């Protein structure tokens, strides 16, 4: 699974949003420029399974140290990975980097999921269309 261009980002985002439609509700997160969902922890397995299907890699608080620089940089920008948190990524060697930040809450009752594109890794042709791809569940 790679995400080399805006068409592939569109396809992957649409699949993720479609498969999660019955599980979560999406909102826009201005802080991280991402689509955000918060859902009950009892849906963790279903959402995690969908993420594993659509992303190339999954990083946690231990494996993030071995991740490529782009991935470590995004993790740092999100506030570092803590126990139980996961950062899913598309192939970091491609032009566009699609990410899924899976953050269980401290109370163990809810989980946040953010889908975002690392705009620093995107060339100018893709950058113009990536936000629309990411925000697509908000307009359906």
N, CA, C and O atoms as CSV, one atom per row, in Angstrom:
chain,resi,resn,atom,element,x,y,z
A,1,UNK,N,N,0.848,-1.167,0.000
A,1,UNK,CA,C,0.000,0.000,0.000
A,1,UNK,C,C,0.892,1.228,0.000
A,1,UNK,O,O,1.686,1.419,0.921
A,2,UNK,N,N,0.770,2.063,-1.025
A,2,UNK,CA,C,1.507,3.318,-1.062
A,2,UNK,C,C,0.544,4.450,-1.379
A,2,UNK,O,O,-0.556,4.219,-1.879
A,3,UNK,N,N,0.952,5.643,-1.093
A,3,UNK,CA,C,0.125,6.820,-1.372
A,3,UNK,C,C,0.969,7.842,-2.115
A,3,UNK,O,O,1.333,8.871,-1.547
A,4,UNK,N,N,1.291,7.567,-3.402
A,4,UNK,CA,C,2.206,8.448,-4.105
A,4,UNK,C,C,1.589,9.719,-4.667
A,4,UNK,O,O,2.331,10.632,-5.031
A,5,UNK,N,N,0.269,9.821,-4.754
A,5,UNK,CA,C,-0.308,11.018,-5.350
A,5,UNK,C,C,-1.688,11.302,-4.766
A,5,UNK,O,O,-2.210,10.522,-3.969
A,6,UNK,N,N,-2.270,12.426,-5.172
A,6,UNK,CA,C,-3.545,12.846,-4.597
A,6,UNK,C,C,-4.679,11.881,-4.925
A,6,UNK,O,O,-5.600,11.720,-4.125
A,7,UNK,N,N,-4.625,11.235,-6.094
A,7,UNK,CA,C,-5.664,10.262,-6.442
A,7,UNK,C,C,-5.654,9.112,-5.442
A,7,UNK,O,O,-6.711,8.685,-4.980
A,8,UNK,N,N,-4.468,8.607,-5.106
A,8,UNK,CA,C,-4.368,7.519,-4.145
A,8,UNK,C,C,-4.795,7.960,-2.747
A,8,UNK,O,O,-5.410,7.187,-2.012
A,9,UNK,N,N,-4.475,9.188,-2.382
A,9,UNK,CA,C,-4.915,9.715,-1.086
A,9,UNK,C,C,-6.442,9.738,-1.065
A,9,UNK,O,O,-7.052,9.317,-0.082
A,10,UNK,N,N,-7.063,10.225,-2.136
A,10,UNK,CA,C,-8.524,10.233,-2.225
A,10,UNK,C,C,-9.089,8.832,-2.031
A,10,UNK,O,O,-10.011,8.636,-1.239
A,11,UNK,N,N,-8.545,7.866,-2.746
A,11,UNK,CA,C,-9.042,6.487,-2.672
A,11,UNK,C,C,-8.920,5.923,-1.263
A,11,UNK,O,O,-9.873,5.344,-0.742
A,12,UNK,N,N,-7.774,6.084,-0.656
A,12,UNK,CA,C,-7.547,5.535,0.678
A,12,UNK,C,C,-8.467,6.215,1.690
A,12,UNK,O,O,-9.105,5.540,2.498
A,13,UNK,N,N,-8.539,7.543,1.650
A,13,UNK,CA,C,-9.410,8.265,2.581
A,13,UNK,C,C,-10.861,7.828,2.418
A,13,UNK,O,O,-11.546,7.579,3.410
A,14,UNK,N,N,-11.331,7.733,1.188
A,14,UNK,CA,C,-12.720,7.334,0.962
A,14,UNK,C,C,-12.992,5.939,1.493
A,14,UNK,O,O,-14.064,5.692,2.045
A,15,UNK,N,N,-12.051,5.024,1.340
A,15,UNK,CA,C,-12.231,3.668,1.883
A,15,UNK,C,C,-12.280,3.689,3.403
A,15,UNK,O,O,-13.137,3.049,4.011
A,16,UNK,N,N,-11.371,4.419,4.008
A,16,UNK,CA,C,-11.347,4.510,5.470
A,16,UNK,C,C,-12.663,5.091,5.977
A,16,UNK,O,O,-13.282,4.522,6.877
A,17,UNK,N,N,-13.096,6.216,5.413
A,17,UNK,CA,C,-14.313,6.862,5.865
A,17,UNK,C,C,-15.524,5.967,5.645
A,17,UNK,O,O,-16.410,5.892,6.497
A,18,UNK,N,N,-15.561,5.291,4.507
A,18,UNK,CA,C,-16.673,4.399,4.197
A,18,UNK,C,C,-16.745,3.238,5.184
A,18,UNK,O,O,-17.822,2.913,5.683
A,19,UNK,N,N,-15.618,2.622,5.463
A,19,UNK,CA,C,-15.605,1.468,6.360
A,19,UNK,C,C,-15.864,1.847,7.810
A,19,UNK,O,O,-16.344,1.019,8.585
A,20,UNK,N,N,-15.557,3.078,8.190
A,20,UNK,CA,C,-15.778,3.532,9.567
A,20,UNK,C,C,-17.129,4.213,9.743
A,20,UNK,O,O,-17.499,4.567,10.862
A,21,UNK,N,N,-17.860,4.398,8.672
A,21,UNK,CA,C,-19.081,5.194,8.704
A,21,UNK,C,C,-20.063,4.743,9.783
A,21,UNK,O,O,-20.675,5.583,10.443
A,22,UNK,N,N,-20.224,3.438,9.972
A,22,UNK,CA,C,-21.177,2.943,10.965
A,22,UNK,C,C,-20.599,2.976,12.382
A,22,UNK,O,O,-21.336,2.810,13.354
A,23,UNK,N,N,-19.296,3.186,12.503
A,23,UNK,CA,C,-18.644,3.141,13.814
A,23,UNK,C,C,-18.401,4.518,14.424
A,23,UNK,O,O,-18.482,4.682,15.641
A,24,UNK,N,N,-18.103,5.508,13.584
A,24,UNK,CA,C,-17.652,6.795,14.104
A,24,UNK,C,C,-18.321,7.957,13.379
A,24,UNK,O,O,-18.896,7.790,12.303
A,25,UNK,N,N,-18.235,9.127,13.984
A,25,UNK,CA,C,-18.670,10.387,13.387
A,25,UNK,C,C,-17.425,11.256,13.262
A,25,UNK,O,O,-16.602,11.301,14.177
A,26,UNK,N,N,-17.284,11.944,12.136
A,26,UNK,CA,C,-16.082,12.732,11.869
A,26,UNK,C,C,-16.329,14.208,12.095
A,26,UNK,O,O,-17.422,14.713,11.837
A,27,UNK,N,N,-15.300,14.904,12.583
A,27,UNK,CA,C,-15.284,16.360,12.759
A,27,UNK,C,C,-13.929,16.871,12.284
A,27,UNK,O,O,-12.992,16.096,12.092
A,28,UNK,N,N,-13.839,18.173,12.099
A,28,UNK,CA,C,-12.569,18.767,11.705
A,28,UNK,C,C,-11.811,19.232,12.952
A,28,UNK,O,O,-12.389,19.848,13.847
A,29,UNK,N,N,-10.515,18.930,12.998
A,29,UNK,CA,C,-9.648,19.311,14.104
A,29,UNK,C,C,-8.679,20.384,13.606
A,29,UNK,O,O,-7.693,20.077,12.935
A,30,UNK,N,N,-8.969,21.649,13.941
A,30,UNK,CA,C,-8.120,22.760,13.502
A,30,UNK,C,C,-6.705,22.664,14.062
A,30,UNK,O,O,-5.742,23.040,13.394
A,31,UNK,N,N,-6.584,22.164,15.277
A,31,UNK,CA,C,-5.275,22.110,15.930
A,31,UNK,C,C,-4.256,21.321,15.114
A,31,UNK,O,O,-3.113,21.749,14.954
A,32,UNK,N,N,-4.679,20.157,14.595
A,32,UNK,CA,C,-3.760,19.306,13.832
A,32,UNK,C,C,-4.084,19.265,12.340
A,32,UNK,O,O,-3.459,18.508,11.597
A,33,UNK,N,N,-5.049,20.063,11.891
A,33,UNK,CA,C,-5.461,20.069,10.486
A,33,UNK,C,C,-5.752,18.642,10.033
A,33,UNK,O,O,-5.180,18.149,9.061
A,34,UNK,N,N,-6.652,17.999,10.761
A,34,UNK,CA,C,-6.963,16.587,10.529
A,34,UNK,C,C,-8.460,16.362,10.710
A,34,UNK,O,O,-9.166,17.172,11.310
A,35,UNK,N,N,-8.916,15.238,10.173
A,35,UNK,CA,C,-10.267,14.792,10.452
A,35,UNK,C,C,-10.196,13.998,11.751
A,35,UNK,O,O,-9.323,13.147,11.922
A,36,UNK,N,N,-11.114,14.279,12.657
A,36,UNK,CA,C,-11.088,13.701,13.999
A,36,UNK,C,C,-12.359,12.928,14.281
A,36,UNK,O,O,-13.460,13.362,13.942
A,37,UNK,N,N,-12.188,11.779,14.905
A,37,UNK,CA,C,-13.309,11.017,15.417
A,37,UNK,C,C,-12.997,10.590,16.841
A,37,UNK,O,O,-11.853,10.271,17.164
A,38,UNK,N,N,-13.993,10.584,17.671
A,38,UNK,CA,C,-13.874,10.060,19.030
A,38,UNK,C,C,-14.932,8.985,19.157
A,38,UNK,O,O,-16.094,9.208,18.817
A,39,UNK,N,N,-14.533,7.812,19.650
A,39,UNK,CA,C,-15.473,6.696,19.721
A,39,UNK,C,C,-15.237,5.877,20.987
A,39,UNK,O,O,-14.171,5.967,21.597
A,40,UNK,N,N,-16.236,5.073,21.386
A,40,UNK,CA,C,-16.089,4.255,22.599
A,40,UNK,C,C,-14.983,3.212,22.436
A,40,UNK,O,O,-14.776,2.671,21.349
A,41,UNK,N,N,-14.286,2.945,23.522
A,41,UNK,CA,C,-13.167,1.999,23.500
A,41,UNK,C,C,-13.601,0.594,23.087
A,41,UNK,O,O,-12.770,-0.183,22.616
A,42,UNK,N,N,-14.870,0.251,23.248
A,42,UNK,CA,C,-15.302,-1.097,22.858
A,42,UNK,C,C,-15.331,-1.296,21.336
A,42,UNK,O,O,-15.548,-2.414,20.868
A,43,UNK,N,N,-15.117,-0.241,20.572
A,43,UNK,CA,C,-15.027,-0.350,19.115
A,43,UNK,C,C,-13.578,-0.412,18.631
A,43,UNK,O,O,-13.324,-0.379,17.427
A,44,UNK,N,N,-12.626,-0.502,19.567
A,44,UNK,CA,C,-11.213,-0.478,19.234
A,44,UNK,C,C,-10.829,-1.540,18.206
A,44,UNK,O,O,-10.144,-1.222,17.234
A,45,UNK,N,N,-11.246,-2.778,18.390
A,45,UNK,CA,C,-10.831,-3.857,17.491
A,45,UNK,C,C,-11.291,-3.614,16.060
A,45,UNK,O,O,-10.531,-3.839,15.118
A,46,UNK,N,N,-12.521,-3.160,15.889
A,46,UNK,CA,C,-13.040,-2.917,14.538
A,46,UNK,C,C,-12.281,-1.792,13.836
A,46,UNK,O,O,-11.909,-1.912,12.669
A,47,UNK,N,N,-12.059,-0.700,14.562
A,47,UNK,CA,C,-11.356,0.438,13.967
A,47,UNK,C,C,-9.888,0.086,13.711
A,47,UNK,O,O,-9.344,0.425,12.660
A,48,UNK,N,N,-9.251,-0.586,14.657
A,48,UNK,CA,C,-7.851,-0.985,14.495
A,48,UNK,C,C,-7.691,-1.915,13.279
A,48,UNK,O,O,-6.734,-1.778,12.518
A,49,UNK,N,N,-8.609,-2.840,13.101
A,49,UNK,CA,C,-8.563,-3.760,11.965
A,49,UNK,C,C,-8.635,-3.002,10.636
A,49,UNK,O,O,-7.911,-3.317,9.691
A,50,UNK,N,N,-9.512,-2.005,10.578
A,50,UNK,CA,C,-9.644,-1.198,9.367
A,50,UNK,C,C,-8.357,-0.416,9.102
A,50,UNK,O,O,-7.913,-0.332,7.957
A,51,UNK,N,N,-7.754,0.153,10.143
A,51,UNK,CA,C,-6.521,0.917,9.965
A,51,UNK,C,C,-5.381,0.013,9.485
A,51,UNK,O,O,-4.621,0.391,8.594
A,52,UNK,N,N,-5.266,-1.153,10.062
A,52,UNK,CA,C,-4.214,-2.096,9.661
A,52,UNK,C,C,-4.347,-2.490,8.193
A,52,UNK,O,O,-3.354,-2.778,7.527
A,53,UNK,N,N,-5.566,-2.499,7.703
A,53,UNK,CA,C,-5.819,-2.868,6.306
A,53,UNK,C,C,-5.396,-1.769,5.328
A,53,UNK,O,O,-4.990,-2.063,4.204
A,54,UNK,N,N,-5.487,-0.515,5.747
A,54,UNK,CA,C,-5.280,0.603,4.819
A,54,UNK,C,C,-3.952,1.344,4.963
A,54,UNK,O,O,-3.645,2.214,4.148
A,55,UNK,N,N,-3.171,1.020,5.970
A,55,UNK,CA,C,-1.882,1.680,6.158
A,55,UNK,C,C,-0.752,0.671,6.074
A,55,UNK,O,O,-0.929,-0.500,6.410
A,56,UNK,N,N,0.418,1.131,5.622
A,56,UNK,CA,C,1.585,0.259,5.477
A,56,UNK,C,C,2.219,-0.123,6.800
A,56,UNK,O,O,2.669,-1.256,6.971
A,57,UNK,N,N,2.259,0.820,7.745
A,57,UNK,CA,C,2.993,0.602,8.989
A,57,UNK,C,C,2.201,1.102,10.181
A,57,UNK,O,O,1.344,1.979,10.067
A,58,UNK,N,N,2.515,0.514,11.333
A,58,UNK,CA,C,1.932,0.946,12.596
A,58,UNK,C,C,3.065,1.100,13.595
A,58,UNK,O,O,3.851,0.176,13.806
A,59,UNK,N,N,3.143,2.276,14.210
A,59,UNK,CA,C,4.214,2.601,15.150
A,59,UNK,C,C,3.634,2.797,16.532
A,59,UNK,O,O,2.534,3.331,16.673
A,60,UNK,N,N,4.360,2.369,17.562
A,60,UNK,CA,C,3.951,2.615,18.942
A,60,UNK,C,C,5.076,3.300,19.695
A,60,UNK,O,O,6.065,3.712,19.088
A,61,UNK,N,N,4.940,3.429,21.018
A,61,UNK,CA,C,5.926,4.188,21.791
A,61,UNK,C,C,7.315,3.567,21.763
A,61,UNK,O,O,8.302,4.263,22.003
A,62,UNK,N,N,7.415,2.275,21.476
A,62,UNK,CA,C,8.727,1.623,21.392
A,62,UNK,C,C,9.277,1.614,19.966
A,62,UNK,O,O,10.458,1.893,19.759
A,63,UNK,N,N,8.444,1.300,18.993
A,63,UNK,CA,C,8.937,1.169,17.612
A,63,UNK,C,C,9.150,2.508,16.921
A,63,UNK,O,O,9.853,2.573,15.912
A,64,UNK,N,N,8.552,3.584,17.450
A,64,UNK,CA,C,8.693,4.893,16.803
A,64,UNK,C,C,10.157,5.320,16.704
A,64,UNK,O,O,10.516,6.078,15.803
A,65,UNK,N,N,10.988,4.856,17.598
A,65,UNK,CA,C,12.413,5.189,17.556
A,65,UNK,C,C,13.111,4.621,16.320
A,65,UNK,O,O,14.181,5.097,15.939
A,66,UNK,N,N,12.518,3.619,15.701
A,66,UNK,CA,C,13.088,2.983,14.506
A,66,UNK,C,C,12.401,3.446,13.223
A,66,UNK,O,O,12.745,2.993,12.132
A,67,UNK,N,N,11.442,4.337,13.356
A,67,UNK,CA,C,10.696,4.833,12.199
A,67,UNK,C,C,11.551,5.807,11.394
A,67,UNK,O,O,12.479,6.412,11.931
A,68,UNK,N,N,11.238,5.959,10.096
A,68,UNK,CA,C,11.931,6.975,9.292
A,68,UNK,C,C,11.726,8.370,9.892
A,68,UNK,O,O,10.767,8.605,10.627
A,69,UNK,N,N,12.631,9.280,9.572
A,69,UNK,CA,C,12.610,10.628,10.118
A,69,UNK,C,C,11.286,11.357,9.962
A,69,UNK,O,O,10.850,12.044,10.885
A,70,UNK,N,N,10.632,11.219,8.797
A,70,UNK,CA,C,9.347,11.890,8.565
A,70,UNK,C,C,8.319,11.452,9.599
A,70,UNK,O,O,7.574,12.272,10.135
A,71,UNK,N,N,8.287,10.152,9.872
A,71,UNK,CA,C,7.306,9.605,10.799
A,71,UNK,C,C,7.607,10.079,12.232
A,71,UNK,O,O,6.699,10.471,12.965
A,72,UNK,N,N,8.874,10.040,12.613
A,72,UNK,CA,C,9.251,10.507,13.959
A,72,UNK,C,C,8.901,11.979,14.130
A,72,UNK,O,O,8.454,12.395,15.199
A,73,UNK,N,N,9.104,12.765,13.078
A,73,UNK,CA,C,8.804,14.188,13.126
A,73,UNK,C,C,7.311,14.430,13.342
A,73,UNK,O,O,6.931,15.286,14.141
A,74,UNK,N,N,6.469,13.685,12.638
A,74,UNK,CA,C,5.020,13.826,12.806
A,74,UNK,C,C,4.626,13.415,14.221
A,74,UNK,O,O,3.830,14.096,14.868
A,75,UNK,N,N,5.184,12.300,14.704
A,75,UNK,CA,C,4.871,11.843,16.062
A,75,UNK,C,C,5.224,12.924,17.093
A,75,UNK,O,O,4.468,13.173,18.033
A,76,UNK,N,N,6.364,13.548,16.903
A,76,UNK,CA,C,6.782,14.613,17.819
A,76,UNK,C,C,5.792,15.781,17.757
A,76,UNK,O,O,5.421,16.343,18.788
A,77,UNK,N,N,5.368,16.141,16.537
A,77,UNK,CA,C,4.411,17.226,16.370
A,77,UNK,C,C,3.057,16.938,16.995
A,77,UNK,O,O,2.332,17.861,17.368
A,78,UNK,N,N,2.717,15.660,17.111
A,78,UNK,CA,C,1.459,15.263,17.739
A,78,UNK,C,C,1.593,15.131,19.257
A,78,UNK,O,O,0.613,14.859,19.950
A,79,UNK,N,N,2.803,15.323,19.765
A,79,UNK,CA,C,3.008,15.252,21.201
A,79,UNK,C,C,3.672,13.965,21.664
A,79,UNK,O,O,3.566,13.597,22.834
A,80,UNK,N,N,4.355,13.279,20.755
A,80,UNK,CA,C,5.043,12.014,21.061
A,80,UNK,C,C,4.020,10.894,21.270
A,80,UNK,O,O,2.846,11.151,21.535
A,81,UNK,N,N,4.479,9.671,21.148
A,81,UNK,CA,C,3.618,8.505,21.370
A,81,UNK,C,C,3.779,8.017,22.807
A,81,UNK,O,O,4.891,7.876,23.318
A,82,UNK,N,N,2.648,7.768,23.434
A,82,UNK,CA,C,2.642,7.222,24.793
A,82,UNK,C,C,2.069,5.813,24.749
A,82,UNK,O,O,1.583,5.368,23.709
A,83,UNK,N,N,2.124,5.121,25.861
A,83,UNK,CA,C,1.645,3.750,25.921
A,83,UNK,C,C,0.212,3.642,25.402
A,83,UNK,O,O,-0.668,4.403,25.805
A,84,UNK,N,N,-0.005,2.688,24.506
A,84,UNK,CA,C,-1.325,2.445,23.937
A,84,UNK,C,C,-1.628,3.250,22.691
A,84,UNK,O,O,-2.561,2.917,21.959
A,85,UNK,N,N,-0.870,4.294,22.431
A,85,UNK,CA,C,-1.101,5.111,21.245
A,85,UNK,C,C,-0.411,4.485,20.042
A,85,UNK,O,O,0.630,3.842,20.175
A,86,UNK,N,N,-1.001,4.677,18.867
A,86,UNK,CA,C,-0.441,4.146,17.624
A,86,UNK,C,C,-0.456,5.244,16.565
A,86,UNK,O,O,-1.368,6.069,16.510
A,87,UNK,N,N,0.565,5.233,15.739
A,87,UNK,CA,C,0.606,6.131,14.583
A,87,UNK,C,C,0.736,5.251,13.349
A,87,UNK,O,O,1.757,4.597,13.141
A,88,UNK,N,N,-0.309,5.244,12.539
A,88,UNK,CA,C,-0.317,4.476,11.298
A,88,UNK,C,C,0.203,5.366,10.182
A,88,UNK,O,O,-0.054,6.570,10.173
A,89,UNK,N,N,0.933,4.781,9.242
A,89,UNK,CA,C,1.468,5.594,8.142
A,89,UNK,C,C,1.434,4.839,6.830
A,89,UNK,O,O,1.524,3.612,6.783
A,90,UNK,N,N,1.302,5.621,5.759
A,90,UNK,CA,C,1.504,5.068,4.427
A,90,UNK,C,C,3.020,4.967,4.216
A,90,UNK,O,O,3.791,5.250,5.133
A,91,UNK,N,N,3.431,4.582,3.064
A,91,UNK,CA,C,4.854,4.423,2.756
A,91,UNK,C,C,5.553,5.782,2.827
A,91,UNK,O,O,5.237,6.668,2.033
A,92,UNK,N,N,6.494,5.969,3.753
A,92,UNK,CA,C,7.149,7.276,3.894
A,92,UNK,C,C,8.097,7.618,2.750
A,92,UNK,O,O,8.580,8.748,2.675
A,93,UNK,N,N,8.372,6.674,1.864
A,93,UNK,CA,C,9.238,6.950,0.722
A,93,UNK,C,C,8.472,7.533,-0.457
A,93,UNK,O,O,9.073,7.861,-1.479
A,94,UNK,N,N,7.165,7.665,-0.333
A,94,UNK,CA,C,6.344,8.253,-1.389
A,94,UNK,C,C,6.219,9.761,-1.162
A,94,UNK,O,O,6.584,10.268,-0.102
A,95,UNK,N,N,5.706,10.462,-2.157
A,95,UNK,CA,C,5.573,11.915,-2.074
A,95,UNK,C,C,4.580,12.370,-1.015
A,95,UNK,O,O,4.810,13.365,-0.327
A,96,UNK,N,N,3.478,11.644,-0.885
A,96,UNK,CA,C,2.434,12.008,0.066
A,96,UNK,C,C,2.445,11.025,1.228
A,96,UNK,O,O,2.566,9.817,1.027
A,97,UNK,N,N,2.322,11.538,2.424
A,97,UNK,CA,C,2.346,10.706,3.618
A,97,UNK,C,C,0.999,10.819,4.319
A,97,UNK,O,O,0.673,11.860,4.890
A,98,UNK,N,N,0.226,9.751,4.274
A,98,UNK,CA,C,-1.069,9.688,4.932
A,98,UNK,C,C,-0.877,9.028,6.291
A,98,UNK,O,O,-0.176,8.023,6.407
A,99,UNK,N,N,-1.506,9.603,7.323
A,99,UNK,CA,C,-1.299,9.124,8.692
A,99,UNK,C,C,-2.619,8.937,9.421
A,99,UNK,O,O,-3.605,9.623,9.150
A,100,UNK,N,N,-2.613,8.008,10.336
A,100,UNK,CA,C,-3.742,7.781,11.230
A,100,UNK,C,C,-3.232,7.766,12.659
A,100,UNK,O,O,-2.456,6.884,13.028
A,101,UNK,N,N,-3.653,8.722,13.465
A,101,UNK,CA,C,-3.216,8.813,14.862
A,101,UNK,C,C,-4.313,8.232,15.752
A,101,UNK,O,O,-5.412,8.781,15.832
A,102,UNK,N,N,-4.011,7.131,16.412
A,102,UNK,CA,C,-4.939,6.360,17.238
A,102,UNK,C,C,-4.565,6.590,18.696
A,102,UNK,O,O,-3.555,6.068,19.168
A,103,UNK,N,N,-5.375,7.371,19.413
A,103,UNK,CA,C,-5.034,7.839,20.753
A,103,UNK,C,C,-6.097,7.414,21.764
A,103,UNK,O,O,-7.128,8.080,21.857
A,104,UNK,N,N,-5.893,6.324,22.533
A,104,UNK,CA,C,-6.823,6.006,23.625
A,104,UNK,C,C,-6.757,7.085,24.709
A,104,UNK,O,O,-5.692,7.638,24.982
A,105,UNK,N,N,-7.886,7.371,25.310
A,105,UNK,CA,C,-7.945,8.370,26.364
A,105,UNK,C,C,-7.454,7.769,27.671
A,105,UNK,O,O,-7.488,6.552,27.855
A,106,UNK,N,N,-7.004,8.609,28.560
A,106,UNK,CA,C,-6.486,8.170,29.852
A,106,UNK,C,C,-7.504,7.424,30.703
A,106,UNK,O,O,-7.132,6.570,31.508
A,107,UNK,N,N,-8.793,7.742,30.530
A,107,UNK,CA,C,-9.825,7.075,31.337
A,107,UNK,C,C,-10.194,5.688,30.807
A,107,UNK,O,O,-10.953,4.964,31.451
A,108,UNK,N,N,-9.655,5.306,29.621
A,108,UNK,CA,C,-9.913,3.994,29.053
A,108,UNK,C,C,-11.288,3.822,28.432
A,108,UNK,O,O,-11.631,2.724,27.995
A,109,UNK,N,N,-12.083,4.889,28.385
A,109,UNK,CA,C,-13.447,4.778,27.887
A,109,UNK,C,C,-13.614,5.192,26.428
A,109,UNK,O,O,-14.547,4.740,25.763
A,110,UNK,N,N,-12.732,6.037,25.925
A,110,UNK,CA,C,-12.880,6.552,24.556
A,110,UNK,C,C,-11.533,6.543,23.861
A,110,UNK,O,O,-10.484,6.438,24.496
A,111,UNK,N,N,-11.587,6.654,22.540
A,111,UNK,CA,C,-10.389,6.700,21.697
A,111,UNK,C,C,-10.587,7.804,20.669
A,111,UNK,O,O,-11.682,7.971,20.133
A,112,UNK,N,N,-9.530,8.553,20.397
A,112,UNK,CA,C,-9.541,9.549,19.321
A,112,UNK,C,C,-8.792,8.975,18.121
A,112,UNK,O,O,-7.777,8.296,18.273
A,113,UNK,N,N,-9.301,9.255,16.948
A,113,UNK,CA,C,-8.638,8.867,15.707
A,113,UNK,C,C,-8.566,10.100,14.827
A,113,UNK,O,O,-9.582,10.730,14.534
A,114,UNK,N,N,-7.350,10.440,14.407
A,114,UNK,CA,C,-7.155,11.554,13.479
A,114,UNK,C,C,-6.571,11.008,12.192
A,114,UNK,O,O,-5.643,10.200,12.221
A,115,UNK,N,N,-7.110,11.445,11.062
A,115,UNK,CA,C,-6.567,11.114,9.748
A,115,UNK,C,C,-5.999,12.406,9.190
A,115,UNK,O,O,-6.710,13.405,9.077
A,116,UNK,N,N,-4.714,12.390,8.840
A,116,UNK,CA,C,-4.073,13.603,8.367
A,116,UNK,C,C,-3.034,13.287,7.296
A,116,UNK,O,O,-2.583,12.152,7.143
A,117,UNK,N,N,-2.678,14.326,6.573
A,117,UNK,CA,C,-1.634,14.242,5.568
A,117,UNK,C,C,-0.484,15.118,6.036
A,117,UNK,O,O,-0.693,16.253,6.463
A,118,UNK,N,N,0.731,14.585,5.955
A,118,UNK,CA,C,1.915,15.375,6.304
A,118,UNK,C,C,2.205,16.298,5.128
A,118,UNK,O,O,2.835,15.892,4.151
A,119,UNK,N,N,1.743,17.536,5.228
A,119,UNK,CA,C,1.889,18.471,4.118
A,119,UNK,C,C,3.341,18.803,3.826
A,119,UNK,O,O,3.658,19.198,2.704
A,120,UNK,N,N,4.221,18.658,4.783
A,120,UNK,CA,C,5.644,18.921,4.528
A,120,UNK,C,C,6.223,17.899,3.565
A,120,UNK,O,O,7.244,18.156,2.928
A,121,UNK,N,N,5.584,16.745,3.453
A,121,UNK,CA,C,6.090,15.682,2.592
A,121,UNK,C,C,5.416,15.668,1.227
A,121,UNK,O,O,5.662,14.773,0.417
A,122,UNK,N,N,4.566,16.660,0.971
A,122,UNK,CA,C,3.772,16.634,-0.247
A,122,UNK,C,C,4.240,17.707,-1.216
A,122,UNK,O,O,4.456,18.857,-0.832
A,123,UNK,N,N,4.393,17.322,-2.464
A,123,UNK,CA,C,4.799,18.325,-3.447
A,123,UNK,C,C,3.620,19.241,-3.748
A,123,UNK,O,O,2.485,18.918,-3.396
A,124,UNK,N,N,3.865,20.359,-4.384
A,124,UNK,CA,C,2.867,21.402,-4.580
A,124,UNK,C,C,1.634,20.920,-5.335
A,124,UNK,O,O,0.539,21.423,-5.082
A,125,UNK,N,N,1.769,19.965,-6.251
A,125,UNK,CA,C,0.624,19.454,-6.995
A,125,UNK,C,C,-0.336,18.682,-6.126
A,125,UNK,O,O,-1.542,18.720,-6.371
A,126,UNK,N,N,0.144,17.991,-5.131
A,126,UNK,CA,C,-0.711,17.201,-4.259
A,126,UNK,C,C,-1.278,18.065,-3.140
A,126,UNK,O,O,-2.423,17.876,-2.729
A,127,UNK,N,N,-0.500,18.995,-2.655
A,127,UNK,CA,C,-0.903,19.809,-1.513
A,127,UNK,C,C,-2.246,20.486,-1.736
A,127,UNK,O,O,-3.042,20.604,-0.804
A,128,UNK,N,N,-2.506,20.927,-2.946
A,128,UNK,CA,C,-3.737,21.646,-3.225
A,128,UNK,C,C,-4.973,20.762,-3.093
A,128,UNK,O,O,-6.053,21.271,-2.793
A,129,UNK,N,N,-4.845,19.442,-3.309
A,129,UNK,CA,C,-6.019,18.588,-3.258
A,129,UNK,C,C,-6.117,17.768,-1.986
A,129,UNK,O,O,-7.187,17.235,-1.691
A,130,UNK,N,N,-5.051,17.648,-1.228
A,130,UNK,CA,C,-5.071,16.798,-0.034
A,130,UNK,C,C,-6.114,17.226,0.992
A,130,UNK,O,O,-6.839,16.361,1.484
A,131,UNK,N,N,-6.239,18.513,1.347
A,131,UNK,CA,C,-7.241,18.864,2.348
A,131,UNK,C,C,-8.656,18.455,1.971
A,131,UNK,O,O,-9.420,18.041,2.843
A,132,UNK,N,N,-9.028,18.556,0.711
A,132,UNK,CA,C,-10.359,18.138,0.284
A,132,UNK,C,C,-10.531,16.644,0.505
A,132,UNK,O,O,-11.593,16.205,0.946
A,133,UNK,N,N,-9.506,15.857,0.208
A,133,UNK,CA,C,-9.564,14.415,0.421
A,133,UNK,C,C,-9.779,14.100,1.888
A,133,UNK,O,O,-10.608,13.262,2.245
A,134,UNK,N,N,-9.036,14.769,2.715
A,134,UNK,CA,C,-9.098,14.516,4.139
A,134,UNK,C,C,-10.451,14.913,4.708
A,134,UNK,O,O,-10.996,14.216,5.564
A,135,UNK,N,N,-11.000,16.037,4.235
A,135,UNK,CA,C,-12.244,16.545,4.793
A,135,UNK,C,C,-13.495,15.924,4.185
A,135,UNK,O,O,-14.603,16.279,4.587
A,136,UNK,N,N,-13.356,15.014,3.233
A,136,UNK,CA,C,-14.513,14.504,2.503
A,136,UNK,C,C,-15.641,13.951,3.386
A,136,UNK,O,O,-16.800,14.139,3.015
A,137,UNK,N,N,-15.396,13.284,4.525
A,137,UNK,CA,C,-16.545,12.780,5.293
A,137,UNK,C,C,-17.364,13.895,5.931
A,137,UNK,O,O,-18.490,13.661,6.371
A,138,UNK,N,N,-16.817,15.091,5.984
A,138,UNK,CA,C,-17.517,16.191,6.611
A,138,UNK,C,C,-18.579,16.766,5.693
A,138,UNK,O,O,-19.466,17.487,6.150
A,139,UNK,N,N,-18.505,16.460,4.409
A,139,UNK,CA,C,-19.417,17.043,3.431
A,139,UNK,C,C,-20.396,16.014,2.875
A,139,UNK,O,O,-21.166,16.328,1.967
A,140,UNK,N,N,-20.379,14.803,3.400
A,140,UNK,CA,C,-21.300,13.787,2.854
A,140,UNK,C,C,-22.582,13.729,3.627
A,140,UNK,O,O,-23.463,12.933,3.303
